[in-house]
């Protein structure tokens, strides 16, 4: 069964011939290699590129061990291409596409790849998945000539496309429980899904972080992940987490250590941090933040598939989908004057779940699992009604099958419409 990755394929296509090394990043097992070596290669072939102009190499394969030597790799790639010249004595002026999988297995791979930036008809694409290559700063290794294409686990639409016979409600429940890692999505046995996810988190993701940052005692990191897992959708900061360690875990951990460990989790693509933005004041607030997991299945596996509350999982899923659509997503806060039952005025802070920016476009988004009555609707739209600019305001809800606008001009968007058709 082939899983389509159209959004990521489109990003690869748009990056072609841009004079930079395309670096495909993402957490382990999210489908980086398959996207590049299968889906993108098939696109090139369908577009008329000759097969001998597509140079692929899996450096994890033991049979290619000799090519893990940087000079041997350079020589091998050179032997596969005819360099573009303007003299006319070399007839081949067509593009060559070099695609290297698990390139981190080559020492000094940066120098090897940078050597091809001066050849006009060579386009280079690489993936990697060790602790170094998983980090966000891998692009700096290419001296400003690297172009990152970040790959996410499967979206809900991609999951549904792979399981066309499943009703939407069933597919949604599976996705929110077990996430979007391709191997998990293709596994039919629920028990096997759980075993795979638990093992992957423990033996792979935590090991990557421990190796990269030379963490001797990973117990604190594990406890921190448990705290973040239990609090998705909630505002937090190192001070608050420090208190949680003391009162709940009985462990004393400095806030500086907590801050560093949170940054490690971000850099390794396990979680993402959403920063607070003061909508009226038009400024960012240093703390607190919200943390969301790149994959819901990994989050749920970490806490033994307990606390699978759909309101928080929905918020995490919507956040991931908005990021996938190319938005920069913040958590909004707006100060408003309200009156209590006695008529006394109070200043209160209302939360906007997501402030989404993409170029000149901005959208304010609320996540609501259900809008069963007028009171709940008023609660969800209260913060949006306080925003007086002309940008769009949307409430995404899982209990509607039809989308439309209410009397206040707020769009009520069904979750299914959002996941399948986007928000534009």
C-alpha positions in Angstrom: 0.0 0.0 0.0 1.4 3.4 -1.0 0.8 6.4 1.2 0.6 9.7 -0.7 2.7 12.5 0.7 1.5 15.3 -1.6 2.2 18.3 0.6 5.8 17.2 1.2 6.3 16.1 -2.5 5.2 19.5 -3.6 7.8 21.2 -1.3 10.5 19.0 -2.8 9.3 19.9 -6.3 9.3 23.7 -5.5 12.9 23.4 -4.2 14.3 21.8 -7.3 17.3 23.6 -8.9 17.5 26.3 -6.2 21.2 26.0 -6.0 21.1 24.6 -2.5 21.4 21.2 -0.8 18.0 19.9 0.1 18.1 18.5 3.6 15.1 16.4 4.5 14.6 16.4 8.3 12.1 14.9 10.7 11.8 12.5 13.6 12.7 8.9 13.0 10.3 6.7 11.2 8.2 9.6 9.8 8.8 8.5 6.1 11.8 10.7 5.0 13.6 8.0 3.1 10.4 6.7 1.4 9.4 10.2 0.3 12.8 10.9 -1.3 13.9 7.6 -2.6 10.5 6.4 -3.8 7.9 9.1 -4.2 10.2 11.8 -5.4 12.1 9.5 -7.7 8.9 8.3 -9.3 7.9 11.9 -9.9 11.2 12.6 -11.6 10.8 9.6 -13.9 7.2 10.5 -14.8 8.5 14.0 -15.6 10.9 12.6 -18.2 14.1 12.5 -16.2 16.3 9.6 -17.4 16.8 6.9 -14.8 20.6 7.1 -15.2 20.4 10.8 -14.2 18.9 9.9 -10.9 21.7 8.8 -8.6 20.5 7.2 -5.4 22.5 5.6 -2.6 21.4 4.0 0.7 24.4 4.5 2.9 22.9 2.4 5.7 23.1 -0.6 3.5 26.1 -2.7 4.5 26.9 -3.4 0.8 27.7 0.3 0.4 30.1 0.4 3.3 33.1 1.4 1.1 31.2 4.5 0.0 31.0 5.7 3.6 34.6 7.0 3.0 34.1 10.7 1.9 36.7 10.5 -0.9 35.3 7.2 -2.2 31.8 8.7 -2.2 32.9 11.8 -4.0 34.7 9.7 -6.6 31.7 7.4 -7.0 29.2 10.3 -7.6 31.6 11.9 -10.0 31.7 8.7 -12.0 27.9 8.8 -12.3 27.6 12.3 -13.8 28.9 14.2 -16.8 29.8 17.6 -15.7 28.1 20.6 -17.4 30.5 22.7 -19.4 30.0 25.6 -21.7 32.8 24.5 -24.1 30.5 22.1 -26.0 32.9 19.1 -25.8 30.7 17.4 -23.2 27.3 16.7 -24.7 25.3 16.1 -21.5 23.8 19.4 -20.3 20.8 17.7 -18.5 20.2 17.7 -14.8 21.5 15.0 -12.5 19.7 14.3 -9.2 21.8 13.0 -6.4 19.8 11.5 -3.5 21.7 10.1 -0.5 20.0 8.3 2.3 21.5 8.2 5.9 24.2 10.6 4.8 25.4 11.1 8.4 27.2 7.7 8.1 29.8 9.5 6.0 32.5 11.5 7.9 32.8 15.0 6.6 29.7 14.6 4.5 29.3 18.4 4.5 32.4 18.8 2.4 31.4 16.1 0.0 28.0 17.7 -0.6 29.3 21.3 -0.8 31.6 20.1 -3.6 28.6 19.8 -5.9 27.3 23.3 -5.3 29.7 24.6 -8.0 28.4 22.2 -10.6 25.4 23.8 -12.4 23.5 20.7 -13.4 23.6 18.7 -10.2 20.8 18.9 -7.7 21.5 17.3 -4.3 19.0 15.8 -1.8 19.9 14.1 1.5 18.3 12.5 4.5 19.7 11.4 7.9 18.5 10.1 11.2 21.1 10.0 13.8 21.2 12.2 16.9 23.1 15.0 15.1 21.1 15.0 11.9 17.8 15.1 13.8 18.6 18.4 15.3 17.4 21.7 14.0 20.9 23.1 13.6 22.0 20.6 10.9 21.4 23.2 8.2 24.3 25.3 9.6 26.7 22.4 8.6 26.2 23.5 5.0 27.5 27.0 5.4 24.3 28.7 4.5 23.7 26.6 1.4 21.3 24.1 2.9 17.5 24.2 2.4 15.5 22.3 5.0 12.4 20.4 4.1 10.8 19.2 7.3 8.8 16.0 7.1 5.9 15.4 9.5 4.3 12.1 10.5 1.2 11.4 8.4 -1.6 14.0 8.5 -5.1 12.8 9.1 -5.9 13.2 5.4 -2.9 11.0 4.5 -4.0 8.5 7.1 -7.5 8.4 5.7 -6.2 8.1 2.1 -4.3 5.0 3.2 -7.5 3.5 4.8 -10.3 4.5 2.4 -12.7 1.9 3.8 -12.7 3.3 7.3 -15.5 5.7 8.3 -14.2 9.1 9.2 -15.1 8.7 12.9 -13.3 5.4 13.2 -10.2 6.7 11.3 -10.2 9.8 13.5 -10.3 7.8 16.7 -7.4 5.6 15.5 -5.4 8.5 14.4 -5.8 10.5 17.6 -4.8 7.4 19.7 -2.0 5.9 17.7 -0.7 8.9 15.6 0.7 9.2 12.1 4.0 7.3 11.9 3.6 5.3 8.7 4.6 1.9 10.2 2.0 2.3 12.9 -0.7 3.4 10.4 -0.1 0.3 8.3 -0.2 -2.1 11.2 -3.7 -3.5 11.8 -3.1 -5.1 15.2 -3.7 -2.6 18.0 -1.4 -4.4 20.4 1.4 -4.3 17.9 0.8 -0.5 17.4 1.3 0.0 21.2 4.3 -2.2 21.5 6.0 -0.5 18.5 5.3 3.1 19.8 6.5 2.4 23.3 9.6 0.7 22.1 10.4 3.4 19.6 10.2 6.2 22.2 12.4 4.4 24.7 15.0 2.8 22.5 15.3 5.4 19.7 14.1 8.9 20.5 15.4 9.0 24.1 18.7 7.4 22.9 19.1 10.0 20.2 18.7 12.8 22.7 21.0 11.1 25.2 23.8 10.6 22.7 23.6 14.0 21.1 23.7 16.0 24.3 25.8 13.5 26.3 23.1 13.1 29.0 24.5 10.6 31.6 21.3 10.2 33.6 18.2 10.1 31.3 15.8 9.6 34.2 15.1 13.4 34.6 14.5 13.7 30.8 12.1 10.8 30.9 10.2 12.4 33.9 10.1 15.7 32.0 8.6 14.1 29.0 5.9 12.5 31.2 5.1 15.9 32.6 4.8 17.5 29.2 2.8 14.5 27.9 0.3 14.9 30.7 -0.1 18.6 30.1 -0.5 19.2 26.4 -2.7 22.2 25.7 -1.8 23.7 29.1 0.4 26.7 29.7 3.7 26.0 31.5 7.2 27.2 32.1 10.4 25.9 33.8 9.3 27.4 37.1 6.0 25.5 37.1 7.7 22.3 35.9 10.3 22.7 38.7 7.5 22.8 41.3 5.9 19.8 39.7 9.1 17.8 40.0 9.2 18.7 43.7 5.6 18.1 44.6 4.6 15.2 42.4 7.9 13.5 41.6 9.7 14.3 44.8 12.8 15.3 42.7 14.8 18.5 42.9 15.7 19.8 39.4 16.9 23.3 38.6 14.8 25.4 36.2 17.9 26.0 34.1 18.2 22.2 33.6 14.5 22.0 32.7 14.9 24.8 30.2 17.8 23.1 28.6 16.0 19.8 28.4 12.9 21.4 26.8 15.2 22.9 24.2 16.7 19.5 23.5 13.2 18.0 23.0 12.4 20.8 20.5 15.7 20.5 18.6 15.1 16.7 18.2 11.6 17.4 16.8 9.8 15.5 19.6 7.8 18.5 20.7 7.1 22.0 19.4 6.8 25.1 21.5 4.0 27.6 20.9 4.8 31.1 22.1 2.2 33.4 23.6 1.3 36.5 21.6 -0.5 39.5 23.0 -3.0 40.3 20.3 -3.9 43.8 21.4 -0.4 44.7 22.5 1.1 43.2 19.4 4.0 41.7 21.2 5.2 38.3 22.4 5.1 37.2 26.0 8.2 35.5 27.3 6.4 32.9 29.4 4.5 30.7 29.8 4.3 28.5 26.7 2.5 25.5 25.4 4.1 22.4 24.1 2.6 20.0 21.5 3.9 16.7 20.3 4.9 16.0 16.7 3.0 12.7 16.9 0.0 11.9 19.1 0.8 8.2 19.1 4.2 8.9 20.7 2.6 11.1 23.3 0.0 8.6 24.2 2.5 5.7 24.3 4.7 7.6 26.7 1.9 7.7 29.3 0.7 4.2 28.6 -2.3 5.3 26.6 -3.9 6.9 29.7 -5.2 10.4 29.7 -6.4 10.1 26.1 -8.7 13.0 26.5 -10.1 14.1 23.1 -10.3 17.8 23.8 -6.5 18.1 24.3 -5.7 15.7 21.6 -7.8 17.6 19.2 -6.0 20.8 20.1 -2.6 19.1 19.5 -3.8 17.7 16.2 -5.1 21.1 14.9 -1.8 22.7 15.9 0.1 20.1 13.9 -2.2 20.5 10.9 -1.8 24.3 10.9 2.0 24.0 11.0 1.8 21.5 8.1 -0.2 24.0 6.1 2.7 26.4 6.4 1.5 28.7 9.2 3.6 30.1 12.0 1.4 29.3 15.0 1.4 31.1 18.3 -0.9 31.0 21.3 -2.9 34.2 21.6 -3.9 36.1 24.7 -6.2 39.2 24.8 -7.0 41.4 27.8 -10.6 42.4 28.0 -12.9 44.3 30.4 -15.8 42.2 31.7 -18.5 42.6 34.3 -19.6 40.2 36.9 -23.2 39.5 38.0 -23.0 42.5 40.4 -22.1 44.8 37.5 -18.5 45.3 38.7 -15.8 45.7 36.0 -12.8 43.4 35.9 -9.9 43.0 33.6 -9.4 39.5 32.5 -7.2 37.6 30.0 -8.9 35.5 27.4 -7.1 32.9 25.4 -7.1 32.5 21.6 -6.0 29.0 20.9 -4.0 29.8 17.8 -2.8 32.9 16.1 -1.7 31.7 12.6 0.5 33.8 10.3 1.6 33.0 6.8 3.0 35.9 4.9 0.5 38.7 5.0 -2.3 36.3 6.0 -3.5 35.9 9.6 -6.2 33.7 11.0 -7.4 33.4 14.6 -8.4 29.8 15.5 -10.3 28.3 18.4 -10.4 24.5 18.9 -13.7 23.2 20.3 -14.4 19.5 20.4 -18.1 20.2 20.7 -20.5 23.1 20.6 -23.6 21.6 22.2 -25.4 24.8 23.2 -25.4 28.6 23.1 -23.4 28.9 26.3 -20.5 26.9 25.0 -20.6 28.9 21.7 -20.4 32.1 23.7 -17.5 30.8 25.7 -15.5 29.8 22.6 -16.1 33.0 20.7 -15.6 35.4 23.6 -11.9 36.0 22.9 -12.5 36.3 19.1 -15.1 39.0 19.6 -12.6 41.1 21.5 -10.3 41.2 18.4 -11.3 44.3 16.3 -9.0 43.8 13.3 -10.2 42.5 9.9 -8.5 39.1 10.0 -10.5 36.0 9.8 -11.8 34.2 12.9 -12.5 30.5 12.9 -13.8 27.9 15.4 -12.9 24.3 14.4 -15.3 21.8 16.0 -15.6 18.0 15.8 -19.4 17.9 16.2 -20.4 19.6 13.0 -20.6 18.1 9.5 -21.5 21.4 7.8 -19.4 24.6 7.9 -20.7 28.2 7.8 -20.7 31.6 9.5 -22.6 32.7 12.6 -24.2 36.0 13.2 -21.0 37.5 14.5 -19.1 36.7 11.3 -17.1 33.9 12.8 -16.6 30.8 10.6 -17.7 27.6 12.3 -15.6 25.0 10.5 -16.2 21.3 10.8 -13.1 19.3 11.8 -13.6 17.0 8.8 -13.6 19.9 6.4 -10.5 21.4 8.0 -8.5 18.2 7.9 -9.4 17.4 4.3 -9.7 20.8 2.7 -7.6 23.1 4.9 -8.6 26.5 6.4 -8.3 28.9 3.5 
